[in-house]
Amino acid sequence: MIRDLEVRHCRALVAVHEGGGIGAAARALGVAQSTVSETLSSLERLVGVPMTLRRAGREAVLSAGGEAMLPHARSLIAASEAALAVGKQPGQATIKLGTVESISSYLLPGPLGAFRRHWPGADVRIAIGLCEDLRKRVTDGDLDAALTIEGASSDDDNDLALVALRLVVAPHHALASKVVAPRDLAGRTALLSDAEGAFNKLVYAWLGDTAHPPRLESAGSVEGVKRGVLAGAAIGVLPNYAVADELSAGTLIALRSAVPLPCVALRLTTLRPLPQGSPLASLIEHVRKTLPAD
């Protein structure tokens, strides 16, 4: 008889790791402790090594063998859930997508609308966060995918598009009508939505060895950057898609630069290639079709 690793084995293993013991794993899975113990025993018979270390008076923890299997267990759980999603009717699909605030606010509304017309009952759950945290949540299995902003890479197949950065100012700003070089920003304040994100490193790289670089400050959001720029002499650093409407209307001005500004990449992170025809693959395809050509 063929003996294979089963999803129930993987769920028990992951639950023990995340819960810190068999009792917590049983509560998380909604089963009896004896069921978790039997499942782990079955896994141990299958692989031939202990999966847990039982300690007198304390909860069991995963053995070295169990820890080594965790990434594979998470992958098998995710693959099972993706396969089930393909077989479901559109209205039963659930997608957990992580992204940053600017993408959620300025790029996703259109693709989401088109996607929902094809999958009218789909449950799309958007989580907003920092790029590094979102990528980790995908690795941990908390998210199906993440759309993040990264430094552009010429050989990364997961880059969906390259997006231009803009330095924006209020129409009355002293630099609004000038062609600027990095040295012209010396001593000024530059506003970013997140001063610890990808833009920070890109701006510093663009500035080069400027003797007195601008002070980079976080405004907390894209809208915060725009309001801060309009309220004073700050220079905003934003992706083109997040400020295109204001530039077109003339309410904000993009500085003309003697040194081309870097581009950023919109990057897709998943644990594995998207199953063809799956709801998530459909959503990402709608995103690709509506991305701006910067």
DRENDO-1510 file (C-alpha; in Angstrom, 1 decimal, always signed):
<recs>
REC; n; res; u; v; w
REC; 1; MET; +0.0; +0.0; +0.0 .
REC; 2; ILE; +1.3; +3.5; -0.9 .
REC; 3; ARG; +1.9; +5.6; +2.1 .
REC; 4; ASP; +2.0; +9.4; +1.5 .
REC; 5; LEU; +2.4; +12.5; +3.5 .
REC; 6; GLU; -1.1; +13.9; +4.1 .
REC; 7; VAL; -2.4; +17.4; +4.7 .
REC; 8; ARG; -3.7; +16.4; +8.1 .
REC; 9; HIS; -0.1; +15.5; +9.1 .
REC; 10; CYS; +1.1; +18.9; +8.0 .
REC; 11; ARG; -1.7; +20.8; +9.7 .
REC; 12; ALA; -1.0; +19.0; +13.0 .
REC; 13; LEU; +2.8; +19.8; +12.7 .
REC; 14; VAL; +2.2; +23.5; +12.0 .
REC; 15; ALA; -0.4; +23.8; +14.7 .
REC; 16; VAL; +2.0; +22.3; +17.3 .
REC; 17; HIS; +4.7; +24.7; +16.3 .
REC; 18; GLU; +2.5; +27.8; +16.2 .
REC; 19; GLY; +0.6; +26.9; +19.4 .
REC; 20; GLY; +3.5; +25.7; +21.4 .
REC; 21; GLY; +2.1; +22.3; +22.3 .
REC; 22; ILE; -0.4; +19.6; +21.5 .
REC; 23; GLY; -3.2; +21.1; +23.7 .
REC; 24; ALA; -3.0; +24.5; +21.9 .
REC; 25; ALA; -2.8; +22.7; +18.5 .
REC; 26; ALA; -5.9; +20.7; +19.3 .
REC; 27; ARG; -7.8; +23.9; +20.2 .
REC; 28; ALA; -6.7; +25.6; +17.0 .
REC; 29; LEU; -7.7; +22.7; +14.8 .
REC; 30; GLY; -10.9; +22.1; +16.7 .
REC; 31; VAL; -10.2; +18.4; +17.5 .
REC; 32; ALA; -9.3; +16.4; +20.5 .
REC; 33; GLN; -5.8; +16.2; +21.8 .
REC; 34; SER; -5.8; +12.5; +21.2 .
REC; 35; THR; -6.5; +13.2; +17.5 .
REC; 36; VAL; -3.4; +15.5; +17.3 .
REC; 37; SER; -1.3; +12.9; +19.1 .
REC; 38; GLU; -2.5; +10.1; +16.8 .
REC; 39; THR; -1.8; +12.2; +13.7 .
REC; 40; LEU; +1.7; +13.0; +14.9 .
REC; 41; SER; +2.3; +9.3; +15.7 .
REC; 42; SER; +1.1; +8.4; +12.2 .
REC; 43; LEU; +3.6; +11.0; +10.7 .
REC; 44; GLU; +6.4; +9.6; +12.8 .
REC; 45; ARG; +5.7; +6.0; +11.5 .
REC; 46; LEU; +5.7; +7.4; +8.0 .
REC; 47; VAL; +9.0; +9.3; +8.2 .
REC; 48; GLY; +10.7; +7.1; +10.8 .
REC; 49; VAL; +11.9; +9.8; +13.1 .
REC; 50; PRO; +10.3; +11.5; +16.1 .
REC; 51; MET; +8.3; +14.7; +15.3 .
REC; 52; THR; +8.0; +16.0; +18.9 .
REC; 53; LEU; +10.1; +16.1; +22.0 .
REC; 54; ARG; +7.9; +15.3; +25.1 .
REC; 55; ARG; +9.1; +17.0; +28.3 .
REC; 56; ALA; +8.0; +16.0; +31.8 .
REC; 57; GLY; +5.5; +18.5; +33.1 .
REC; 58; ARG; +5.7; +20.7; +30.0 .
REC; 59; GLU; +4.2; +20.9; +26.6 .
REC; 60; ALA; +5.7; +19.0; +23.7 .
REC; 61; VAL; +7.8; +20.9; +21.2 .
REC; 62; LEU; +8.9; +19.9; +17.7 .
REC; 63; SER; +12.0; +17.9; +17.3 .
REC; 64; ALA; +14.7; +18.8; +14.9 .
REC; 65; GLY; +13.1; +16.5; +12.3 .
REC; 66; GLY; +9.8; +18.2; +12.9 .
REC; 67; GLU; +11.3; +21.7; +12.5 .
REC; 68; ALA; +13.0; +20.6; +9.3 .
REC; 69; MET; +9.6; +19.5; +7.8 .
REC; 70; LEU; +7.8; +22.8; +8.6 .
REC; 71; PRO; +8.5; +24.7; +5.3 .
REC; 72; HIS; +7.4; +21.6; +3.3 .
REC; 73; ALA; +4.3; +21.2; +5.5 .
REC; 74; ARG; +3.3; +24.8; +4.9 .
REC; 75; SER; +3.8; +24.4; +1.2 .
REC; 76; LEU; +1.7; +21.2; +1.1 .
REC; 77; ILE; -1.1; +23.0; +3.0 .
REC; 78; ALA; -1.0; +26.0; +0.6 .
REC; 79; ALA; -1.0; +23.7; -2.4 .
REC; 80; SER; -4.0; +21.8; -1.1 .
REC; 81; GLU; -5.9; +25.1; -0.5 .
REC; 82; ALA; -5.0; +26.4; -4.0 .
REC; 83; ALA; -6.2; +23.1; -5.6 .
REC; 84; LEU; -9.5; +23.3; -3.7 .
REC; 85; ALA; -9.9; +26.9; -4.8 .
REC; 86; VAL; -9.6; +26.0; -8.5 .
REC; 87; GLY; -12.4; +23.4; -8.0 .
REC; 88; LYS; -14.7; +25.8; -6.3 .
REC; 89; GLN; -17.4; +27.9; -8.0 .
REC; 90; PRO; -16.3; +31.6; -8.4 .
REC; 91; GLY; -18.5; +32.7; -5.5 .
REC; 92; GLN; -16.7; +30.5; -3.1 .
REC; 93; ALA; -13.2; +31.8; -3.7 .
REC; 94; THR; -11.2; +33.5; -0.9 .
REC; 95; ILE; -8.1; +35.4; -1.6 .
REC; 96; LYS; -5.8; +36.9; +1.0 .
REC; 97; LEU; -3.7; +39.6; -0.7 .
REC; 98; GLY; -1.2; +41.8; +1.1 .
REC; 99; THR; +0.0; +45.1; -0.3 .
REC; 100; VAL; +1.2; +48.5; +0.6 .
REC; 101; GLU; -1.1; +51.5; +1.0 .
REC; 102; SER; -0.3; +53.3; -2.3 .
REC; 103; ILE; -1.0; +50.2; -4.4 .
REC; 104; SER; -4.2; +49.5; -2.5 .
REC; 105; SER; -5.5; +53.0; -2.9 .
REC; 106; TYR; -4.3; +53.9; -6.4 .
REC; 107; LEU; -3.8; +50.7; -8.4 .
REC; 108; LEU; -6.1; +48.0; -7.1 .
REC; 109; PRO; -9.6; +49.5; -7.3 .
REC; 110; GLY; -9.8; +49.1; -11.1 .
REC; 111; PRO; -8.5; +45.5; -11.3 .
REC; 112; LEU; -10.6; +44.5; -8.3 .
REC; 113; GLY; -13.7; +45.8; -10.0 .
REC; 114; ALA; -12.9; +43.9; -13.2 .
REC; 115; PHE; -12.1; +40.7; -11.2 .
REC; 116; ARG; -15.3; +40.8; -9.3 .
REC; 117; ARG; -17.3; +41.0; -12.5 .
REC; 118; HIS; -15.8; +37.6; -13.4 .
REC; 119; TRP; -15.9; +36.2; -9.9 .
REC; 120; PRO; -18.9; +38.1; -8.5 .
REC; 121; GLY; -19.0; +36.3; -5.1 .
REC; 122; ALA; -15.3; +36.2; -4.4 .
REC; 123; ASP; -14.1; +37.2; -1.0 .
REC; 124; VAL; -10.9; +39.3; -1.5 .
REC; 125; ARG; -9.3; +40.2; +1.8 .
REC; 126; ILE; -6.7; +43.0; +1.5 .
REC; 127; ALA; -4.1; +43.4; +4.2 .
REC; 128; ILE; -2.0; +46.6; +4.3 .
REC; 129; GLY; +1.5; +46.6; +5.7 .
REC; 130; LEU; +5.2; +47.2; +5.2 .
REC; 131; CYS; +6.9; +45.3; +2.3 .
REC; 132; GLU; +9.2; +43.1; +4.5 .
REC; 133; ASP; +6.3; +42.1; +6.8 .
REC; 134; LEU; +4.1; +41.3; +3.9 .
REC; 135; ARG; +6.7; +39.0; +2.3 .
REC; 136; LYS; +7.2; +37.2; +5.6 .
REC; 137; ARG; +3.4; +36.7; +6.0 .
REC; 138; VAL; +3.4; +35.0; +2.5 .
REC; 139; THR; +6.3; +32.8; +3.6 .
REC; 140; ASP; +4.4; +31.9; +6.8 .
REC; 141; GLY; +1.2; +31.1; +4.9 .
REC; 142; ASP; -0.8; +33.9; +6.4 .
REC; 143; LEU; -1.2; +35.5; +2.9 .
REC; 144; ASP; -1.7; +34.0; -0.5 .
REC; 145; ALA; +0.3; +36.7; -2.2 .
REC; 146; ALA; +1.8; +40.1; -1.7 .
REC; 147; LEU; +2.2; +43.1; -4.0 .
REC; 148; THR; +5.0; +45.3; -2.8 .
REC; 149; ILE; +7.2; +48.1; -4.0 .
REC; 150; GLU; +10.9; +47.2; -4.3 .
REC; 151; GLY; +14.1; +48.4; -5.9 .
REC; 152; ALA; +14.0; +47.6; -9.6 .
REC; 153; SER; +15.9; +44.4; -10.6 .
REC; 154; SER; +16.6; +43.5; -14.2 .
REC; 155; ASP; +16.4; +39.8; -13.7 .
REC; 156; ASP; +13.5; +39.3; -11.3 .
REC; 157; ASP; +10.7; +37.5; -13.0 .
REC; 158; ASN; +8.3; +38.5; -10.3 .
REC; 159; ASP; +8.4; +42.2; -11.2 .
REC; 160; LEU; +5.0; +43.1; -12.7 .
REC; 161; ALA; +6.0; +46.6; -13.9 .
REC; 162; LEU; +8.5; +49.4; -13.4 .
REC; 163; VAL; +7.1; +52.6; -12.0 .
REC; 164; ALA; +8.8; +56.1; -12.1 .
REC; 165; LEU; +9.4; +58.0; -8.9 .
REC; 166; ARG; +8.4; +61.7; -8.8 .
REC; 167; LEU; +9.7; +64.5; -6.7 .
REC; 168; VAL; +6.6; +66.7; -6.2 .
REC; 169; VAL; +6.2; +70.2; -4.8 .
REC; 170; ALA; +3.5; +72.8; -4.5 .
REC; 171; PRO; +3.0; +75.1; -7.5 .
REC; 172; HIS; +4.4; +78.1; -5.5 .
REC; 173; HIS; +7.6; +76.2; -4.4 .
REC; 174; ALA; +10.9; +77.9; -5.2 .
REC; 175; LEU; +12.1; +74.9; -7.3 .
REC; 176; ALA; +8.9; +74.4; -9.2 .
REC; 177; SER; +10.1; +75.9; -12.4 .
REC; 178; LYS; +13.7; +74.8; -12.3 .
REC; 179; VAL; +15.7; +71.8; -13.5 .
REC; 180; VAL; +17.2; +70.4; -10.3 .
REC; 181; ALA; +20.2; +68.3; -9.5 .
REC; 182; PRO; +20.7; +66.3; -6.2 .
REC; 183; ARG; +22.7; +69.2; -4.8 .
REC; 184; ASP; +19.7; +71.5; -5.1 .
REC; 185; LEU; +17.9; +69.4; -2.4 .
REC; 186; ALA; +20.6; +70.0; +0.2 .
REC; 187; GLY; +19.2; +70.8; +3.6 .
REC; 188; ARG; +15.6; +70.5; +2.5 .
REC; 189; THR; +12.9; +68.2; +3.8 .
REC; 190; ALA; +11.7; +65.3; +1.7 .
REC; 191; LEU; +8.5; +63.6; +2.7 .
REC; 192; LEU; +7.9; +59.8; +2.1 .
REC; 193; SER; +4.9; +57.8; +3.1 .
REC; 194; ASP; +7.2; +55.4; +4.9 .
REC; 195; ALA; +10.8; +56.6; +5.6 .
REC; 196; GLU; +12.0; +53.0; +6.2 .
REC; 197; GLY; +10.6; +51.6; +2.9 .
REC; 198; ALA; +12.2; +51.0; -0.5 .
REC; 199; PHE; +12.1; +54.7; -1.5 .
REC; 200; ASN; +14.5; +55.6; +1.3 .
REC; 201; LYS; +17.4; +53.6; -0.2 .
REC; 202; LEU; +16.6; +54.7; -3.7 .
REC; 203; VAL; +16.6; +58.4; -2.8 .
REC; 204; TYR; +19.9; +58.1; -1.0 .
REC; 205; ALA; +21.4; +56.3; -3.9 .
REC; 206; TRP; +20.1; +59.0; -6.3 .
REC; 207; LEU; +21.6; +61.7; -4.1 .
REC; 208; GLY; +25.0; +60.1; -4.3 .
REC; 209; ASP; +27.7; +61.9; -2.2 .
REC; 210; THR; +25.7; +65.1; -1.8 .
REC; 211; ALA; +27.4; +67.0; +1.1 .
REC; 212; HIS; +24.2; +68.0; +2.8 .
REC; 213; PRO; +21.4; +65.6; +1.8 .
REC; 214; PRO; +17.8; +66.4; +2.5 .
REC; 215; ARG; +16.2; +65.2; +5.7 .
REC; 216; LEU; +13.9; +62.3; +4.9 .
REC; 217; GLU; +10.7; +62.3; +7.0 .
REC; 218; SER; +7.7; +60.0; +7.1 .
REC; 219; ALA; +4.3; +61.4; +6.5 .
REC; 220; GLY; +2.6; +58.1; +7.4 .
REC; 221; SER; +0.6; +57.8; +4.1 .
REC; 222; VAL; +0.4; +59.0; +0.5 .
REC; 223; GLU; -2.3; +61.5; +1.4 .
REC; 224; GLY; -0.1; +62.7; +4.3 .
REC; 225; VAL; +2.8; +63.4; +1.8 .
REC; 226; LYS; +0.5; +65.4; -0.5 .
REC; 227; ARG; -0.9; +67.5; +2.3 .
REC; 228; GLY; +2.5; +68.1; +3.7 .
REC; 229; VAL; +3.8; +69.3; +0.4 .
REC; 230; LEU; +0.9; +71.7; -0.1 .
REC; 231; ALA; +1.2; +73.1; +3.4 .
REC; 232; GLY; +4.8; +74.1; +3.2 .
REC; 233; ALA; +8.2; +73.9; +1.4 .
REC; 234; ALA; +8.6; +70.1; +1.7 .
REC; 235; ILE; +9.4; +67.9; -1.4 .
REC; 236; GLY; +7.3; +64.8; -1.7 .
REC; 237; VAL; +8.7; +61.5; -3.0 .
REC; 238; LEU; +5.9; +59.4; -4.5 .
REC; 239; PRO; +5.4; +56.8; -7.3 .
REC; 240; ASN; +4.0; +58.3; -10.5 .
REC; 241; TYR; +0.7; +56.4; -10.2 .
REC; 242; ALA; -0.1; +57.9; -6.8 .
REC; 243; VAL; +0.2; +61.5; -8.0 .
REC; 244; ALA; -0.8; +61.3; -11.6 .
REC; 245; ASP; -4.1; +63.1; -11.1 .
REC; 246; GLU; -2.6; +66.0; -9.2 .
REC; 247; LEU; +0.1; +66.4; -11.8 .
REC; 248; SER; -2.4; +66.4; -14.6 .
REC; 249; ALA; -4.6; +69.0; -12.8 .
REC; 250; GLY; -1.6; +71.2; -11.9 .
REC; 251; THR; -2.3; +71.1; -8.1 .
REC; 252; LEU; +1.2; +69.5; -7.7 .
REC; 253; ILE; +4.3; +70.0; -9.8 .
REC; 254; ALA; +6.8; +67.3; -10.6 .
REC; 255; LEU; +10.4; +68.6; -10.4 .
REC; 256; ARG; +12.4; +68.3; -13.6 .
REC; 257; SER; +15.6; +66.5; -12.8 .
REC; 258; ALA; +19.0; +66.8; -14.4 .
REC; 259; VAL; +19.8; +63.4; -13.1 .
REC; 260; PRO; +17.0; +60.8; -13.9 .
REC; 261; LEU; +15.3; +59.5; -10.9 .
REC; 262; PRO; +15.3; +55.7; -10.2 .
REC; 263; CYS; +12.3; +53.5; -11.0 .
REC; 264; VAL; +10.7; +51.1; -8.5 .
REC; 265; ALA; +9.3; +47.7; -9.2 .
REC; 266; LEU; +5.8; +46.4; -8.4 .
REC; 267; ARG; +6.7; +42.9; -7.3 .
REC; 268; LEU; +4.5; +39.8; -6.7 .
REC; 269; THR; +5.5; +37.4; -3.9 .
REC; 270; THR; +3.9; +33.9; -3.7 .
REC; 271; LEU; +5.1; +30.6; -2.3 .
REC; 272; ARG; +4.8; +28.9; -5.7 .
REC; 273; PRO; +3.7; +29.6; -9.3 .
REC; 274; LEU; +0.0; +30.5; -9.5 .
REC; 275; PRO; -2.2; +27.6; -10.6 .
REC; 276; GLN; -3.6; +28.5; -14.1 .
REC; 277; GLY; -7.3; +29.3; -13.9 .
REC; 278; SER; -7.2; +29.9; -10.1 .
REC; 279; PRO; -9.0; +33.0; -8.6 .
REC; 280; LEU; -5.7; +34.4; -7.5 .
REC; 281; ALA; -4.1; +34.0; -11.0 .
REC; 282; SER; -7.1; +35.8; -12.4 .
REC; 283; LEU; -6.8; +38.7; -10.0 .
REC; 284; ILE; -3.1; +39.1; -10.7 .
REC; 285; GLU; -3.8; +39.0; -14.5 .
REC; 286; HIS; -6.3; +41.8; -14.1 .
REC; 287; VAL; -3.7; +43.8; -12.2 .
REC; 288; ARG; -1.1; +43.2; -15.0 .
REC; 289; LYS; -3.5; +44.5; -17.6 .
REC; 290; THR; -4.2; +47.8; -15.8 .
REC; 291; LEU; -0.7; +48.7; -14.7 .
REC; 292; PRO; +0.5; +52.1; -15.9 .
REC; 293; ALA; +3.2; +52.2; -18.5 .
REC; 294; ASP; +5.7; +54.6; -16.9 .
</recs>
